[in-house]
């Protein structure tokens, strides 16, 4: 395969390469389709060998959503292309040796040539797209400095006046191992109640609805990880009864039908939404007499509608209908039921983290006349036992913060270890992932330091150098910068080294390292693009903002870390996450970026800050702020449809915990940024949640 590169040196000294690929070996050309999924899965054509990922001078291949130039309909699904942006010097080694122009890097030395390599045996390749993304002015008019140039000391630094942490001393004591001790009596009691719940699940005395209701309660109490095998067997049996034995769903009421649909669909069974047609009248509308009079059924239908995918009009109608009706009748319900329904209207169960909601559900469940005392007590004991694990994990991260003296080295940055812990906690809260959460607690705090450095502290000249240092994995680029930049660089190197050491048993640690370097490069590229926009006062289009903003969520990088530390590090899984950013990851990233922008844009605009999705949307479409909010909310709903659909497609190929981790990252953002609040930056609105989840045990 030979490549021809068309070079365009931007004002900001960034190479933008348009790749024209001649596929001599296969006698054809790559598809010009903008559907990345088709390109990635087709297996046709040639691309960049995966073994090139992470090489010192290889490019950062980023999968972006191309801005739709005439997009007026917010639910239009984006087309996907690959944009290859090369900081100066990184592209040199990739030029074909037959090129007439000989490019030198900023040091004046001839660039190292990296020979083209062939894919490893059985290795997939990154499809190379013909058409580059048309992101306007991604390369800002800022000179890219080299490590030999001193950083400007005259540029004005900014301050965001972040409030200090209120939790530092509270959790530091839990880093000591003695606070983790669970007495033997408690362990025995937990095991005894667990066996009783298993017996109840396996009992033949329960009818199908009772079994479904029991599974629903177990999931809402966040103890389903104890009974995955039993739950799977029950759902397989029920699914077979309604398919192989042709049991009539038509004879079931609304609550049963909706609960059955949701539990099977969330386990990966693709159930037709036509099962809800029987609840419509002759006009094709949901029958108010049948639906509205059944509050439990209407609520169940609302919850089931959260799993809708693109094209499921009946569930779209069901969502709108049930939301409006439930909202209008909450004042007519009992206080307990009204509180549950209101919680669901803000964050339905499918979009929630069960462990975060478990404590409030315990109180609702306990008030119910039919609650199971054994199940409830087991849930309380499990909650209290796991709370000790979480306390130690937070305490260890705070101890790490102190050891590296971040409060002195990066005093401008937020210390939010406790609040940020909700991310690794949400990604997977099970005990067996404690190592992952302990490492991820440090990663999330490092990401916040980096965010505050790009958004608040660093000058554009310093940020250019920091970006190059991370992309090239070379601290010499920031040798002339203040110590805070070196502390940031050294911290991520230390964390990556720890991840590689912990994943050594998989036999894929070299591949994990390559994938992490590629993802880190993609991550900081998003930050420097945002910094250039802010420096120039440029307000991008909504699509540009969404794409670049999604890169700074680092969801690809976080997923790679979960794969590595969660013992899922196979070549197949790592290739899937790294060869191009999967649509399910992009959708989760977009939800994170958009919910964050809705919640934080007013605070951020109080200082010099890049435009959020709200400002970009208002400018591009001429919307008012309220209209922009509605536009973005609809876009978020479409991203959920993407995730729901991709989950069903991938469940047979990608480990379920990996897919759940990706979806959970969107779920935690729905919680953290609910009602236009930012629970990370504003400590006050997070306080009660931290106390309930991490400090106060449940009274048994």
C-alpha positions in Angstrom: 0.0 0.0 0.0 1.3 3.5 -0.8 0.1 6.7 0.6 0.2 10.2 -0.9 -0.1 13.1 1.6 -1.2 16.6 0.7 0.4 19.0 3.2 -1.2 22.2 4.3 0.8 24.2 6.9 -1.7 26.1 9.0 -1.0 29.4 10.6 -0.6 27.5 13.9 2.1 25.2 12.5 -0.2 22.2 12.6 -0.1 19.8 9.7 -3.5 18.7 8.4 -3.1 15.7 6.2 -5.5 14.6 3.6 -4.9 10.9 3.0 -5.3 9.6 -0.5 -4.9 5.9 -0.4 -3.9 3.7 -3.3 -4.8 0.1 -2.5 -2.6 -1.7 -5.0 -2.7 -4.9 -3.0 -6.5 -5.3 -3.1 -7.1 -3.7 -6.4 -9.8 -1.4 -5.0 -10.4 1.6 -2.9 -12.0 2.3 0.4 -15.6 3.1 0.6 -16.4 6.8 0.6 -19.3 6.2 2.9 -19.4 8.3 6.0 -20.6 5.4 8.1 -17.7 4.4 10.3 -19.4 1.3 11.6 -19.6 -0.1 8.1 -16.0 0.7 7.3 -14.8 -0.8 10.6 -16.7 -4.0 10.3 -16.4 -4.6 6.6 -12.9 -6.1 6.8 -12.3 -4.8 3.3 -9.4 -2.7 2.1 -6.3 -1.7 3.9 -5.5 0.6 6.8 -2.9 1.5 9.3 -1.5 -1.6 11.0 -2.5 -1.7 14.6 1.1 -2.4 15.6 1.8 1.2 14.6 -0.4 2.6 17.3 1.6 4.3 20.1 4.9 4.4 18.2 6.9 7.4 19.2 6.3 9.4 15.9 3.1 7.8 14.7 0.0 10.0 14.3 -3.0 10.1 16.6 -5.9 8.6 14.7 -9.1 10.1 16.0 -12.5 9.1 15.0 -14.7 12.2 15.0 -18.3 13.0 14.0 -18.2 15.2 10.9 -20.1 18.4 11.4 -23.2 18.4 9.2 -23.1 21.6 7.3 -26.8 21.9 6.8 -28.1 20.0 9.8 -31.3 21.6 11.1 -32.9 18.5 12.6 -31.3 17.7 16.0 -32.1 14.0 15.8 -30.1 13.5 12.6 -27.6 10.8 13.3 -24.1 12.0 12.6 -21.8 10.7 9.9 -18.4 9.5 11.0 -15.0 10.1 9.5 -11.4 10.0 10.7 -9.5 13.2 11.2 -5.8 12.9 11.4 -4.2 16.0 12.9 -0.4 15.9 13.3 1.5 18.3 15.5 4.6 19.6 13.8 7.3 16.9 13.6 5.0 14.0 14.3 4.1 13.6 10.6 7.7 13.7 9.3 8.4 10.0 9.7 5.2 9.0 7.9 6.0 10.8 4.6 6.6 8.5 1.7 10.3 8.3 0.9 9.6 9.3 -2.7 8.3 12.8 -1.6 10.3 15.6 -3.1 9.9 17.9 -0.1 12.1 17.0 2.9 10.5 18.2 6.1 12.6 18.9 9.2 11.4 19.3 12.7 11.9 22.5 14.8 15.3 21.4 16.0 16.6 21.5 12.5 17.5 17.8 12.5 16.2 15.5 9.8 13.1 13.7 11.0 13.3 10.0 11.8 11.6 7.8 9.3 9.4 5.2 10.7 9.1 2.3 8.1 5.7 1.1 7.3 5.0 -2.1 9.1 2.7 -5.0 8.2 -0.1 -6.0 10.6 0.6 -8.7 13.0 -0.8 -12.1 12.3 -4.5 -12.1 13.1 -4.4 -8.3 13.8 -7.1 -6.0 12.6 -6.2 -2.7 10.9 -7.5 0.8 11.3 -9.6 1.7 8.3 -8.1 4.9 6.7 -10.8 7.2 5.4 -10.4 9.1 2.1 -12.2 12.3 3.1 -10.9 14.2 6.2 -13.2 15.9 8.6 -14.0 19.5 7.9 -13.6 21.0 11.3 -13.2 24.8 10.8 -10.1 26.3 12.3 -9.1 23.4 14.5 -5.5 24.6 14.2 -5.5 28.0 15.9 -3.2 30.8 14.9 -0.7 30.2 17.8 2.9 29.4 17.3 3.9 25.9 18.4 6.9 26.2 20.7 9.7 23.7 21.0 11.3 22.7 24.3 14.3 24.9 23.6 12.0 28.0 23.6 11.2 29.6 26.9 7.5 29.8 27.7 6.0 33.3 27.8 5.8 34.6 31.4 3.8 37.7 30.4 0.6 36.0 29.5 -2.2 36.7 32.0 -3.2 33.8 34.2 -6.8 33.3 35.3 -8.4 32.0 38.4 -11.7 30.2 38.7 -11.9 30.6 42.5 -12.8 27.0 43.1 -13.9 26.2 46.6 -11.5 24.0 48.6 -12.3 20.3 49.4 -14.4 19.7 52.4 -13.7 16.0 52.6 -9.9 15.7 52.8 -9.4 14.9 56.5 -12.6 12.9 56.7 -11.5 10.1 54.4 -7.7 10.2 54.9 -8.0 8.0 58.0 -9.7 5.2 56.0 -6.5 4.6 54.0 -5.3 2.6 57.0 -6.1 -1.1 56.6 -7.7 -1.5 60.1 -10.7 0.6 59.1 -11.5 -2.1 56.4 -12.1 -4.8 58.9 -15.5 -6.6 58.7 -16.2 -8.8 61.7 -16.8 -12.5 61.2 -20.3 -12.4 62.6 -21.3 -9.9 60.0 -19.7 -12.0 57.2 -21.6 -15.1 58.4 -24.9 -13.2 58.6 -24.4 -11.8 55.0 -23.7 -15.3 53.7 -26.8 -16.8 55.5 -29.1 -14.2 54.0 -27.6 -14.5 50.6 -28.4 -18.3 50.6 -32.0 -17.6 51.6 -32.4 -15.1 48.7 -31.0 -17.7 46.3 -33.5 -20.2 47.5 -36.3 -17.7 47.0 -35.1 -17.0 43.4 -35.0 -20.7 42.7 -38.4 -21.5 44.2 -41.1 -22.8 41.9 -43.8 -21.4 44.1 -43.6 -18.0 42.5 -45.4 -17.1 39.3 -43.8 -15.3 36.5 -44.8 -11.8 37.7 -43.5 -12.5 41.2 -40.2 -13.7 39.8 -39.9 -10.6 37.6 -40.8 -8.3 40.5 -38.2 -10.0 42.7 -35.5 -9.5 40.0 -36.6 -5.9 39.7 -36.2 -5.3 43.5 -32.9 -7.1 43.6 -31.6 -4.8 40.8 -32.9 -1.7 42.4 -31.3 -2.7 45.8 -28.0 -3.0 43.9 -27.4 -6.6 44.9 -27.9 -8.3 41.6 -24.1 -9.0 41.2 -24.6 -11.8 43.8 -27.2 -13.5 41.8 -26.3 -13.0 38.1 -26.4 -16.8 37.3 -29.8 -17.3 38.9 -31.3 -14.2 37.3 -29.9 -15.2 33.9 -31.5 -18.7 34.2 -34.8 -17.3 35.1 -34.9 -14.8 32.3 -33.8 -17.4 29.8 -36.6 -19.7 31.0 -39.2 -16.9 30.8 -38.0 -15.8 27.3 -38.2 -19.3 26.0 -41.7 -19.7 27.4 -42.9 -16.6 25.5 -41.1 -17.6 22.3 -40.8 -21.4 22.0 -44.0 -22.1 23.9 -45.9 -19.2 22.4 -47.3 -17.9 25.7 -49.7 -15.1 25.0 -48.3 -11.7 26.1 -51.6 -10.3 24.8 -53.3 -11.7 27.9 -50.9 -9.8 30.3 -51.6 -6.4 31.8 -49.6 -3.3 31.2 -47.3 -3.6 34.3 -46.4 -7.2 33.5 -45.8 -6.5 29.8 -43.7 -3.4 30.5 -41.6 -5.1 33.2 -41.1 -8.2 31.1 -40.0 -6.0 28.2 -37.5 -4.0 30.2 -35.9 -6.8 32.1 -35.4 -8.9 29.0 -34.3 -6.0 26.8 -31.7 -4.8 29.3 -30.2 -8.3 29.4 -29.7 -8.2 25.7 -32.8 -9.8 24.3 -34.1 -7.8 21.4 -37.8 -7.7 22.2 -40.3 -6.1 19.7 -42.0 -3.0 21.0 -45.1 -4.1 19.1 -46.2 -5.8 22.4 -47.5 -2.5 23.5 -49.9 -2.0 20.5 -52.7 -3.7 22.4 -52.8 -0.7 24.8 -53.8 1.7 22.0 -57.3 2.6 21.0 -58.8 2.6 17.5 -57.3 6.0 16.8 -53.8 4.6 17.3 -53.3 6.5 20.6 -52.6 5.1 24.0 -55.9 4.3 25.6 -56.3 6.7 28.6 -58.9 4.5 30.2 -56.6 1.5 30.2 -53.3 3.2 30.9 -54.0 6.2 33.1 -56.1 4.2 35.6 -53.2 1.8 36.1 -50.5 4.0 37.8 -48.1 1.1 38.3 -48.5 0.0 34.7 -48.0 3.5 33.4 -44.9 4.0 35.5 -43.6 0.6 34.2 -44.3 1.7 30.6 -42.4 4.9 31.2 -39.4 2.9 32.5 -39.6 0.5 29.6 -39.6 3.3 27.1 -36.1 4.4 28.2 -34.7 1.4 26.3 -36.1 2.6 23.0 -33.9 2.7 19.9 -34.1 4.7 16.6 -37.3 4.0 14.7 -39.3 2.7 17.7 -42.1 5.2 17.3 -44.5 3.4 19.7 -42.0 3.7 22.5 -41.3 7.3 21.6 -45.1 7.9 21.9 -45.2 5.9 25.2 -42.4 8.0 26.7 -44.1 11.3 25.9 -47.5 10.1 27.0 -46.4 8.5 30.3 -44.1 11.4 31.2 -46.8 14.0 30.9 -49.5 11.9 32.6 -47.3 10.9 35.5 -46.2 14.4 36.0 -49.8 15.6 36.2 -51.0 13.1 38.8 -48.1 12.9 41.3 -50.0 15.2 43.6 -52.8 12.6 43.7 -50.5 9.8 44.8 -49.4 8.7 48.3 -46.3 10.6 49.5 -44.0 7.5 49.1 -45.2 6.6 45.6 -45.2 10.3 44.5 -41.5 10.6 45.6 -40.6 7.4 43.7 -42.3 8.6 40.6 -40.8 12.1 40.8 -37.3 10.5 41.2 -38.0 8.4 38.1 -39.1 11.4 36.1 -35.8 13.1 36.8 -33.6 10.0 36.4 -35.4 6.8 35.3 -33.9 3.5 36.4 -32.3 2.7 33.1 -30.3 6.0 33.2 -29.4 5.6 36.9 -26.6 4.0 38.9 -28.4 1.4 41.1 -25.9 1.6 43.9 -26.4 5.4 44.1 -30.2 4.9 44.2 -30.2 1.8 46.4 -30.4 3.6 49.8 -33.5 5.6 48.9 -35.1 2.5 47.3 -34.5 0.6 50.6 -36.8 3.1 52.4 -39.5 2.9 49.7 -39.2 -0.9 49.6 -39.5 -1.2 53.4 -42.7 0.8 53.4 -44.3 -1.6 50.9 -46.7 -4.1 52.4 -45.3 -7.0 50.4 -41.6 -6.5 51.0 -39.3 -9.4 51.7 -37.6 -9.0 55.1 -34.7 -11.4 54.2 -34.0 -9.6 50.9 -34.1 -6.2 52.6 -31.8 -7.2 55.5 -29.3 -8.7 53.0 -29.3 -5.5 51.0 -28.6 -3.4 54.1 -25.8 -5.7 55.2 -24.3 -5.7 51.8 -24.5 -1.9 51.5 -22.7 -1.5 54.9 -20.0 -4.0 54.1 -19.2 -2.5 50.7 -19.2 1.0 52.2 -16.0 0.1 54.0 -14.3 -0.9 50.7 -15.3 2.4 49.2 -14.0 4.4 52.2 -10.6 2.8 51.9 -10.5 3.5 48.1 -11.2 7.2 48.6 -8.8 7.4 51.5 -6.0 5.8 49.5 -6.5 8.3 46.6 -6.3 11.2 49.1 -3.1 9.7 50.5 -1.7 9.6 46.9 -2.7 13.3 46.5 -0.7 14.2 49.7 2.3 12.1 48.7 2.6 13.9 45.4 2.1 17.3 47.1 -0.5 18.4 44.5 -1.9 21.0 46.9 1.5 22.8 46.6 2.4 22.0 43.0 -1.0 22.7 41.4 -2.7 25.0 43.9 -5.0 26.4 41.2 -6.7 23.1 40.6 -9.8 21.6 42.3 -9.2 18.8 44.8 -12.3 16.8 44.3 -11.2 13.2 44.9 -14.3 12.3 46.9 -16.7 13.8 44.4 -14.8 12.4 41.5 -14.8 8.9 43.0 -18.4 8.6 41.8 -17.0 8.0 38.3 -15.0 4.8 39.1 -17.7 3.8 41.6 -20.4 4.2 38.8 -18.3 2.4 36.2 -18.5 -0.7 38.4 -19.2 -0.8 42.1 -18.7 -4.6 42.6 -16.0 -5.6 45.2 -13.9 -7.5 42.7 -13.2 -4.3 40.8 -11.6 -2.6 43.8 -8.2 -2.3 42.2 -9.7 -0.7 39.2 -11.6 1.9 41.3 -8.5 2.6 43.4 -6.4 3.4 40.3 -9.3 5.2 38.6 -9.8 7.5 41.6 -6.3 8.8 40.9 -6.9 9.0 37.2 -10.1 11.1 37.6 -8.3 13.6 39.9 -5.4 13.8 37.4 -7.9 14.5 34.7 -9.5 17.3 36.7 -6.0 18.9 37.3 -5.4 18.7 33.6 -8.8 20.2 32.8 -8.1 23.2 35.2 -4.7 23.6 33.7 -6.0 23.9 30.1 -9.2 25.9 31.1 -7.8 28.2 33.8 -4.1 28.2 34.5 -1.9 27.6 31.4 -0.9 30.1 28.8 -1.5 29.0 25.2 2.2 28.6 24.7 2.6 26.4 27.7 -0.4 24.3 26.7 1.1 23.7 23.3 4.2 22.3 24.9 2.3 20.2 27.4 0.2 18.7 24.6 3.4 17.7 22.7 5.0 16.3 25.8 2.0 14.0 26.4 1.5 13.1 22.8 5.2 12.2 22.3 5.6 10.8 25.9 8.6 13.1 26.3 9.1 15.4 29.3 11.8 17.4 27.6 9.1 19.5 25.8 8.1 21.1 29.1 11.6 21.4 30.6 11.4 25.2 30.6 7.8 25.3 32.1 6.8 25.8 35.8 7.0 22.8 38.1 3.2 22.2 38.0 3.5 21.0 34.4 6.2 18.5 35.3 4.1 17.3 38.2 1.1 16.7 35.8 3.3 14.8 33.3 5.1 12.7 35.9 1.8 11.7 37.6 0.2 10.3 34.4 3.5 8.4 33.6 3.4 6.9 37.1 -0.3 5.9 36.7 0.2 4.3 33.3 3.2 2.4 34.6 1.0 1.1 37.5 -1.7 0.0 35.0 0.8 -1.8 32.8 2.2 -3.6 35.8 -1.3 -4.6 37.1 -2.3 -5.9 33.6 0.9 -7.9 33.1 -0.9 -11.2 33.8 -3.1 -10.7 30.7 0.0 -11.1 28.5 -1.2 -8.0 26.6 0.5 -5.2 28.6 2.5 -3.9 25.6 -0.7 -3.6 23.6 -2.4 -1.9 26.6 0.4 0.6 26.7 0.1 1.3 22.9 -3.7 1.8 23.3 -3.3 4.1 26.3 -0.8 6.3 24.6 -3.0 6.6 21.6 -6.1 7.4 23.7 -4.1 10.0 25.8 -3.0 11.7 22.6 -6.6 11.9 21.4 -7.6 13.3 24.8 -5.1 16.1 25.0 -5.6 17.0 21.3 -9.2 17.8 22.2 -8.0 20.1 25.0 -5.5 22.0 22.9 -8.1 22.5 20.2 -10.5 24.0 22.8 -7.6 26.2 24.2 -6.9 27.5 20.7 -10.5 28.4 20.1 -10.7 30.2 23.4 -7.4 32.0 22.7 -8.8 33.3 19.4 -12.3 34.0 20.7 -13.7 31.6 18.1 -17.1 30.1 18.7 -17.3 26.8 16.8 -20.4 25.2 15.4 -22.5 23.0 17.7 -21.2 19.9 15.9 -17.6 21.0 16.2 -18.0 21.7 19.9 -19.7 18.4 20.5 -17.0 16.4 18.7 -13.9 18.1 20.3 -15.7 18.3 23.7 -16.4 14.6 23.6 -12.7 14.0 23.1 -12.0 15.7 26.5 -14.2 13.3 28.3 -11.5 10.7 27.8 -14.1 7.9 27.7 -12.0 5.8 25.3 -9.0 6.0 27.6 -11.1 5.2 30.7 -12.7 2.2 28.9 -9.2 0.9 28.0 -8.2 1.2 31.6 -11.3 -0.8 32.7 -10.5 -3.4 30.1 -6.9 -3.7 31.3 -7.6 -3.7 35.1 -10.9 -5.7 34.8 -9.1 -8.7 33.3 -10.7 -8.2 29.8 -7.4 -7.4 28.1 -7.6 -9.6 25.0 -6.4 -8.5 21.5 -9.9 -8.6 20.2 -11.3 -6.3 22.9 -8.4 -3.9 22.8 -8.6 -3.7 19.0 -12.3 -3.0 19.2 -11.9 -0.1 21.5 -8.8 1.4 19.9 -9.0 0.8 16.1 -11.7 3.5 15.9 -13.8 4.9 18.7 -16.9 2.7 18.8 -20.3 4.3 18.4 -21.4 3.2 21.9 -18.4 5.0 23.4 -19.0 8.1 21.2 -22.6 8.3 22.3 -21.7 8.0 26.0 -19.0 10.7 25.5 -21.5 13.0 23.8 -24.0 12.5 26.7 -21.2 13.4 29.2 -20.1 16.5 27.3 -23.7 17.8 26.7 -25.0 17.2 30.2 -21.8 18.9 31.6 -22.2 21.9 29.3 -25.8 22.3 30.3 -24.9 22.3 33.9 -21.6 24.3 33.9 -21.8 26.8 31.1 -23.1 29.8 33.2 -20.4 29.4 35.8 -17.7 29.0 33.1 -18.8 32.0 31.2 -18.1 34.2 34.3 -14.4 34.0 33.3 -12.5 33.7 30.0 -13.6 30.3 28.8 -14.3 28.6 25.5 -17.9 28.5 24.3 -20.0 25.6 25.6 -22.4 23.5 23.5 -25.2 26.0 24.7 -23.5 29.1 23.3 -22.5 27.2 20.1 -26.0 26.0 19.5 -27.5 29.5 20.1 -25.0 31.1 17.6 -25.4 28.4 14.9 -29.2 28.1 14.9 -30.2 31.5 16.3 -31.8 29.9 19.3 -32.7 31.5 22.6 -31.1 29.8 25.6 -34.2 27.8 26.4 -34.5 26.7 22.8 -30.8 25.6 22.9 -31.6 23.6 26.1 -34.4 21.7 24.4 -32.3 21.1 21.3 -29.5 19.6 23.4 -31.8 17.5 25.5 -33.2 16.0 22.4 -29.7 15.3 21.1 -28.9 13.6 24.5 -32.0 11.4 24.0 -30.8 10.4 20.6 -27.4 9.4 22.0 -29.2 7.1 24.5 -31.0 5.5 21.5 -27.6 4.9 19.9 -26.2 3.3 23.1 -29.3 1.1 23.5 -29.0 -0.1 19.9 -25.3 -0.7 20.0 -25.6 -2.6 23.3 -27.9 -5.1 21.7 -25.6 -5.5 18.7 -22.5 -6.0 20.8 -23.7 -8.1 23.7 -22.6 -11.4 22.0 -19.1 -10.1 21.1 -17.9 -7.7 23.9 -17.9 -8.7 27.6 -21.0 -7.4 29.3 -19.1 -5.6 32.1 -17.2 -3.6 29.5 -20.5 -2.5 27.8 -22.0 -1.8 31.2 -19.0 0.3 32.1 -19.5 2.5 29.0 -23.2 3.0 29.6 -22.6 3.7 33.3 -20.3 6.6 32.4 -23.4 8.2 30.7 -25.5 7.3 33.7 -23.3 8.9 36.2 -23.4 12.2 34.2 -27.2 12.1 34.2 -26.8 12.0 38.0 -23.9 14.5 38.5 -25.4 17.2 36.2 -29.1 16.7 36.9 -31.3 19.8 37.1 -28.5 22.0 35.6 -26.4 21.5 38.7 -22.7 20.6 38.7 -22.1 18.3 41.7 -18.3 18.1 41.0 -17.6 21.8 41.1 -20.3 22.8 43.6 -19.5 20.7 46.7 -22.6 21.7 48.6 -25.1 19.9 46.3 -23.0 16.7 46.5 -22.6 16.6 50.3 -25.8 14.7 51.2 -25.1 12.1 48.5 -21.5 11.5 49.8 -22.7 11.2 53.4 -25.4 8.7 52.5 -23.3 6.6 50.2 -19.8 6.7 51.7 -20.1 7.7 55.4 -23.4 6.8 57.1 -24.1 3.1 57.4 -27.7 1.9 57.0 -29.5 1.0 60.2 -30.1 -2.8 60.0 
